[in-house]
Each structure stands twice: as C-alpha cells, then as structure tokens.
C-alpha cells in the first residue's frame, strides 16, 4: 500500500467520478483505475461501487476513507515539521484570484515577486476563477490561498477569512440617462436590463441574494468578468450596471452616472480565504502572512 494510492482513493471518493478525479490529479484515467484496483486487491475488499452513474463508497470504502485521510495528513505533517525544523521553504503554493483583482490597488504581483525572490525553491501557481469554484478548490485541497469576492452566503467554518476590501455597490447608467434621480431602491431594478459579473462571483451573489429577498430574480442581460467592462457596457446604454461605487470624477471619465442603490444598500467584499482545519505547508503559511500584511495595508471602505 502506497500513500499515492490512498491519495487517489480519497480523490475519487470526493469527486464521485473517475474522470474528474483523474483531471484533478493530472493522471490518465486508466492508470488511476489500475492503481485503485491494486489497492483493493491488497486490502482484499472493493472500496468503490462502480455500478451506478456516479462512483460511491462501499461499506469497506466508507470505513477506510477517514483513515486514508488521516494517513495523508500525518505524512504531510511529517514533511512540514522537517521543513520548519530546517527553516527550508520549498514545494508549491497554489493561489487563486477573482478576475480583475490584481490591480495597482491590490498589487498581488509585487507580493508574489518579493516572495519568489526570497524563496526561489518554492513554486507558485496562480489562477483566476470565480468565487464559487475557488471555494470548492480550497475544500478539495487544490488551492492553498484565494482572494475571493464574498457573496453574502455563510462560508464554511473550516475556512479562515480576512476581509481586505469593503465597498458600496451602486448602479451605473449612461451619462445621458436621466430616467433616474440620484437614488433608487433595489425593487426599481425589477424587470430592467442589468449588467453584472457572471454567476459564481461575489457581486453577482450579493445581487441575486438581495433580489431573492425582495421577491424577484434579476434580469441580467450582459455579463463580463471585470467591473471596468461592465461600466463600459453601461456607458453604451446597454443597461444598468451593478458595480462598486465610483467617485463623481471617475464616473464622468468613464461616461456614466452613478445612482445610489438603497433599500437595501448592497456591499461588495474582497477577502483572503484559506483552510484553517488542515496543516498548511510552511511556504503557504509564509506567503499567506505576507499577503495579509500587504492587503491589510490596503483595507478601506469607499464611503
């Protein structure tokens, strides 16, 4: 029995699908299946039921799963202990960002550059994705740290959260649009063409939850991955963009007019998120600390 076989078994159990597990492990599916079957032969019991559309645990598999996870975590702790004892940072740190988060204001690239300069033996992988997919990746252990937009939904207690940015969400309309005054309510958006970030993002989640509480579903007709493009679409008269509030000068330069969105007021939040129920590698701990220090210096409220 090998640790890698236990890792493969745990991954298939979590994904309930050999194809997805193979993709997550960066393996060919036949090779993954062969390793799982070898593990089952060594244990003398089938661990997975492959007869249905999804892969499920057998009774033996359900009994083995917590021990397999414990063995993997114990092996990881051994490696981390040795690294901490020697003061050596090595390995790989996997970081996720929401699209458009790496700006001059949130200069994540500078933090990563400084970390790499100080710890050249540590590899860094950086990906952009939606909040929902990154939270799932944290849960699966395929990300170590993520900068996400909070949706307003409760976050799993196993996650550590540090809110680094909190701003009002308002409505942006074309500068020549005089249909609204300086203030509208959320209910005024009912049945109007809206421009917003895609599903799974923080701002979209905040908007959808607020609209559901008000008894309607937002009519989002245009989506874009970053707020600047949303504002450009609003400037072209394609709808009302729900975006972080802009100053009057910023709005004028972008060709839009900001309308305060109230009753209720909505807020967008960016947060650093990490797993706190599992031992992080020494490298991930150091990078997380540096990101928290750097982003903590950029905390602000727009108004």
C-alpha positions as CSV (number, residue, x, y, z in Angstrom):
1,X,0.0,0.0,0.0
2,X,1.4,3.4,-1.0
3,X,0.5,6.9,0.0
4,X,-0.2,7.9,-3.6
5,X,-2.8,5.1,-3.8
6,X,-4.5,6.4,-0.7
7,X,-4.5,9.9,-2.3
8,X,-6.0,8.5,-5.4
9,X,-8.7,6.7,-3.5
10,X,-9.6,9.9,-1.4
11,X,-9.8,12.0,-4.6
12,X,-12.1,9.5,-6.4
13,X,-14.3,9.4,-3.3
14,X,-14.5,13.2,-3.2
15,X,-15.3,13.6,-6.9
16,X,-17.5,10.5,-7.1
17,X,-16.2,10.2,-10.7
18,X,-13.0,8.7,-12.1
19,X,-12.8,11.2,-15.0
20,X,-13.0,14.3,-12.7
21,X,-10.6,12.7,-10.2
22,X,-8.1,11.9,-13.0
23,X,-8.3,15.5,-14.2
24,X,-7.7,16.8,-10.7
25,X,-4.7,14.5,-10.2
26,X,-3.4,15.2,-13.7
27,X,-3.4,11.5,-14.4
28,X,-4.7,9.3,-17.2
29,X,-8.0,7.7,-16.2
30,X,-6.9,4.1,-17.0
31,X,-3.8,4.5,-14.8
32,X,-5.9,5.9,-11.9
33,X,-8.3,3.0,-12.2
34,X,-5.5,0.5,-12.2
35,X,-4.0,2.0,-9.0
36,X,-7.3,1.9,-7.2
37,X,-7.9,-1.8,-8.2
38,X,-4.4,-2.7,-7.0
39,X,-5.2,-1.0,-3.7
40,X,-8.4,-3.0,-3.5
41,X,-6.6,-6.3,-4.2
42,X,-4.1,-5.5,-1.4
43,X,-6.8,-4.8,1.0
44,X,-9.0,-7.8,-0.1
45,X,-12.1,-5.7,-0.4
46,X,-13.7,-3.4,-3.0
47,X,-13.7,0.2,-1.8
48,X,-15.7,1.8,-4.6
49,X,-19.0,0.8,-6.2
50,X,-18.7,1.5,-9.9
51,X,-22.1,0.1,-11.0
52,X,-24.1,3.4,-10.9
53,X,-23.8,6.6,-12.9
54,X,-21.6,8.0,-10.1
55,X,-18.9,6.2,-8.1
56,X,-20.0,5.5,-4.5
57,X,-18.2,4.1,-1.5
58,X,-18.8,0.5,-0.5
59,X,-19.2,-0.2,3.2
60,X,-15.5,-1.1,3.4
61,X,-14.6,2.1,1.5
62,X,-16.6,4.3,3.9
63,X,-14.8,2.7,6.8
64,X,-11.4,3.2,5.2
65,X,-11.9,6.8,4.0
66,X,-11.3,8.6,7.3
67,X,-8.2,6.5,8.0
68,X,-6.8,7.2,4.5
69,X,-7.3,11.0,5.0
70,X,-5.6,10.8,8.4
71,X,-2.7,8.9,6.9
72,X,-2.2,11.6,4.2
73,X,-2.5,14.4,6.7
74,X,0.0,12.7,9.0
75,X,2.5,12.3,6.1
76,X,2.1,15.9,5.3
77,X,2.7,17.0,8.9
78,X,5.9,14.9,8.9
79,X,7.2,16.7,5.8
80,X,6.1,20.2,7.2
81,X,7.8,19.5,10.5
82,X,11.1,18.7,8.9
83,X,10.9,21.8,6.7
84,X,10.1,24.0,9.6
85,X,12.9,22.5,11.7
86,X,15.5,23.2,8.9
87,X,14.0,26.6,8.1
88,X,13.7,25.5,4.4
89,X,10.9,26.7,2.3
90,X,10.2,24.5,-0.7
91,X,7.3,22.9,-2.6
92,X,4.4,24.6,-4.3
93,X,1.9,27.2,-3.2
94,X,-1.3,27.5,-5.2
95,X,-3.0,30.9,-5.2
96,X,-6.4,31.8,-6.7
97,X,-7.7,35.3,-7.6
98,X,-11.0,36.5,-8.9
99,X,-10.8,38.1,-12.3
100,X,-9.6,41.7,-12.3
101,X,-8.4,41.6,-8.6
102,X,-4.7,42.1,-9.4
103,X,-4.7,45.9,-9.9
104,X,-2.5,48.7,-8.8
105,X,-4.6,48.9,-5.7
106,X,-4.3,45.2,-4.9
107,X,-0.8,44.7,-6.2
108,X,-0.6,40.9,-5.6
109,X,2.0,40.5,-8.3
110,X,4.5,42.6,-6.2
111,X,3.9,40.4,-3.2
112,X,4.4,37.2,-5.2
113,X,7.5,38.6,-6.8
114,X,9.1,39.5,-3.5
115,X,8.2,36.1,-2.1
116,X,9.8,34.3,-5.0
117,X,12.9,36.4,-4.7
118,X,13.3,35.5,-1.0
119,X,12.3,31.8,-1.5
120,X,13.3,30.7,-5.0
121,X,12.8,27.0,-4.2
122,X,9.1,27.5,-3.8
123,X,7.0,27.2,-7.0
124,X,3.9,29.5,-7.2
125,X,0.9,28.7,-9.3
126,X,-1.6,31.5,-9.9
127,X,-5.1,31.1,-11.4
128,X,-8.1,33.4,-12.0
129,X,-11.6,31.9,-11.4
130,X,-15.0,32.6,-9.8
131,X,-15.5,32.7,-6.1
132,X,-17.6,29.5,-6.1
133,X,-15.0,27.4,-8.0
134,X,-12.2,28.7,-5.8
135,X,-14.0,27.9,-2.6
136,X,-14.6,24.4,-4.0
137,X,-10.9,24.2,-4.8
138,X,-9.9,25.2,-1.3
139,X,-12.3,22.5,0.0
140,X,-10.7,19.9,-2.3
141,X,-7.1,21.0,-1.4
142,X,-6.2,22.1,-4.9
143,X,-5.8,25.7,-3.8
144,X,-3.9,26.9,-0.7
145,X,-4.9,30.6,-0.7
146,X,-7.6,32.6,-2.6
147,X,-8.6,36.2,-2.9
148,X,-12.4,36.0,-3.5
149,X,-15.5,38.2,-3.6
150,X,-17.8,37.2,-0.8
151,X,-21.4,36.5,-1.9
152,X,-23.1,37.1,1.4
153,X,-23.7,33.4,1.9
154,X,-22.3,31.7,5.0
155,X,-18.8,30.5,4.5
156,X,-17.7,27.1,5.7
157,X,-16.3,27.2,9.2
158,X,-13.2,25.3,8.1
159,X,-12.1,28.4,6.2
160,X,-10.2,31.3,7.6
161,X,-11.4,34.7,6.2
162,X,-9.7,38.1,6.2
163,X,-11.9,40.8,4.6
164,X,-9.5,43.2,2.9
165,X,-11.9,45.5,0.9
166,X,-15.5,46.6,1.5
167,X,-17.3,49.0,-0.8
168,X,-20.8,50.0,-1.7
169,X,-22.4,48.6,-4.8
170,X,-24.3,51.2,-6.8
171,X,-26.0,51.5,-10.2
172,X,-24.1,52.9,-13.2
173,X,-26.1,54.3,-16.1
174,X,-25.1,56.1,-19.3
175,X,-24.2,59.7,-18.6
176,X,-27.1,60.9,-20.7
177,X,-29.7,58.7,-18.9
178,X,-32.0,61.0,-16.9
179,X,-34.6,58.3,-16.1
180,X,-33.4,58.1,-12.5
181,X,-32.6,60.6,-9.9
182,X,-29.6,60.3,-7.6
183,X,-31.1,57.4,-5.7
184,X,-33.1,54.2,-6.5
185,X,-34.3,51.2,-4.5
186,X,-33.4,47.6,-5.3
187,X,-37.0,47.0,-6.3
188,X,-36.7,49.7,-9.0
189,X,-34.3,47.2,-10.8
190,X,-37.2,44.6,-11.2
191,X,-37.6,43.7,-14.9
192,X,-34.9,46.2,-16.1
193,X,-31.9,45.0,-18.2
194,X,-28.9,44.7,-15.9
195,X,-25.2,44.3,-16.4
196,X,-23.3,42.3,-13.8
197,X,-20.5,39.9,-13.2
198,X,-21.1,36.2,-14.0
199,X,-22.7,33.6,-11.7
200,X,-20.4,32.3,-9.0
201,X,-18.8,35.7,-8.4
202,X,-19.2,37.8,-5.2
203,X,-21.1,40.8,-6.6
204,X,-23.4,38.6,-8.6
205,X,-24.1,36.5,-5.5
206,X,-24.8,39.6,-3.4
207,X,-27.2,41.0,-6.1
208,X,-29.1,37.7,-6.5
209,X,-29.5,37.1,-2.8
210,X,-30.8,40.6,-2.3
211,X,-33.2,40.3,-5.2
212,X,-34.5,37.0,-4.0
213,X,-35.2,38.5,-0.6
214,X,-37.1,41.3,-2.4
215,X,-39.2,38.7,-4.3
216,X,-37.8,38.8,-7.8
217,X,-35.0,37.5,-10.0
218,X,-32.6,40.0,-11.6
219,X,-32.8,40.3,-15.3
220,X,-29.1,40.2,-16.2
221,X,-28.7,40.6,-19.9
222,X,-25.0,41.3,-20.1
223,X,-22.1,39.7,-18.2
224,X,-18.4,40.5,-18.1
225,X,-15.6,39.2,-15.9
226,X,-14.4,42.5,-14.5
227,X,-16.2,45.7,-13.4
228,X,-14.4,48.1,-15.9
229,X,-16.0,46.3,-18.8
230,X,-19.4,46.4,-17.0
231,X,-19.1,50.2,-16.8
232,X,-18.2,50.5,-20.5
233,X,-21.3,48.5,-21.4
234,X,-23.4,50.8,-19.2
235,X,-21.8,53.8,-20.8
236,X,-23.0,52.5,-24.1
237,X,-26.6,52.4,-22.9
238,X,-27.0,48.6,-22.8
239,X,-28.4,48.6,-19.3
240,X,-27.8,49.3,-15.6
241,X,-24.5,48.0,-14.3
242,X,-24.3,46.9,-10.6
243,X,-20.7,47.8,-9.7
244,X,-18.5,49.1,-6.9
245,X,-19.2,52.8,-6.3
246,X,-17.2,55.3,-8.3
247,X,-16.4,58.9,-7.4
248,X,-18.1,61.6,-9.5
249,X,-14.8,62.3,-11.4
250,X,-14.3,58.5,-12.1
251,X,-17.9,58.2,-13.3
252,X,-17.6,61.2,-15.6
253,X,-14.3,60.0,-17.1
254,X,-16.0,56.6,-17.8
255,X,-19.0,58.1,-19.4
256,X,-21.5,57.0,-16.7
257,X,-23.5,58.5,-13.9
258,X,-23.7,56.8,-10.6
259,X,-27.1,56.3,-8.9
260,X,-27.1,55.3,-5.3
261,X,-28.6,51.9,-4.7
262,X,-30.6,51.7,-1.5
263,X,-33.3,49.9,0.4
264,X,-31.3,47.8,1.0
265,X,-27.8,49.1,0.5
266,X,-25.5,46.5,-1.0
267,X,-21.8,45.9,-0.3
268,X,-19.1,44.0,-2.2
269,X,-16.3,42.5,-0.2
270,X,-13.0,41.0,-1.2
271,X,-11.4,38.5,1.3
272,X,-8.4,36.4,1.6
273,X,-9.5,32.8,2.3
274,X,-7.5,29.7,3.4
275,X,-8.1,26.4,5.0
276,X,-7.6,26.5,8.8
277,X,-8.6,22.9,9.6
278,X,-5.7,21.3,7.8
279,X,-1.9,21.8,8.3
280,X,-0.7,24.3,5.7
281,X,2.8,23.9,4.3
282,X,5.5,26.3,5.7
283,X,5.7,28.0,2.4
284,X,1.9,28.6,2.2
285,X,2.0,29.9,5.8
286,X,4.7,32.5,5.0
287,X,3.0,33.6,1.7
288,X,-0.4,33.9,3.5
289,X,1.2,36.0,6.2
290,X,2.8,38.3,3.6
291,X,-0.4,38.7,1.7
292,X,-2.4,39.5,4.8
293,X,0.2,42.2,5.8
294,X,0.2,43.7,2.3
295,X,-3.6,43.6,1.7
296,X,-4.2,44.7,5.3
297,X,-2.4,47.9,4.4
298,X,-4.9,48.5,1.5
299,X,-8.1,48.0,3.6
300,X,-10.6,50.7,3.1
301,X,-14.3,51.5,2.8
302,X,-15.4,53.6,-0.2
303,X,-18.0,55.5,1.8
